[in-house]
Amino acid sequence: MNKKLLFACSGNICRSPLAEGILEVKARSAGLSLDIDSAGTDTWHVGKPPDGRAIVAARLKGYNIENQIARAFREKDFAKFDLLIAMDEANRLQMEALRPQGSTVPVVLMSSFAPDAGPTEVPDPYFTGKFEPVIAQLEKCIDALVAQLLTERQ
């Protein structure tokens, strides 16, 4: 059975689609079979593709995120996924607020996989346009996540 992971950021058009796209490539390369998705803790961009700047920055690094469509994080995601990964503390708290009683699915910060990879929260590049440092931080965190998943598989 495939492990199921979901990344979440505010609008699901920058950080979480980037994380999803990066993990798809790195998991495939490592021989991991995962179900990967992403969502937004807010509903501003539901039904829209990722930010055009994120698509271009991802493409320059060899990741394809252009076919993703933003969706909202929902309470039922706790039943569907094995691990929920938030980009920042505000996202984590919004996710926890939807936790159904009795759910034990972990909700962790992306930076927890590689604490020395950058800031404790993955910064939102939507307003700054600084996508490259965000991708670099996500790559380091996802490399550590893949290593952890490979260890768990053994």
Steps between C-alpha positions, in 0.01 A plus 500: 500500500634844405568755768275804452638850560341841468677837497311814599567871469267799500361510147638180341659689212866539608663302781285188522483441122878543487543248783264257327689530170841466663397194702350333191838518323713411802275211610499352150878532483534323837262220397228605744136461409303775672164668468575873513262793504490863610236739627448851630386592847314793344264492201613804299640304205288182494472369145797699372840377379819581691640853482668553162825600668500174698441303180796668328731467802406132535554433131848655517587245771349204311163480678162514331217647707293662225221238502424535869176669604462678835258353750409565861623291792204311647423311818478177299868537406576368849340169400655490153868573578768345720698821544399866468779752443448873555724770358467732799356513850187689392424224247565232763261665745229536232538130420487401867180701542332257258632185673216257566471355847713189536724568200867428563635598158815708551501863384860618480688800368690448174814638664492224763658261249811715455512765776833635376374547141369851558239687701276303736211584269513477121456865396214584267646629170164630375567862598881500481545307176796317657422149376855367463590506874164340580567222248849449647358469852226265383755282317709461817195421712366255244839327468485442876136387477587250224789367708262454795243322281766268361609414855139433604454272198782268608 
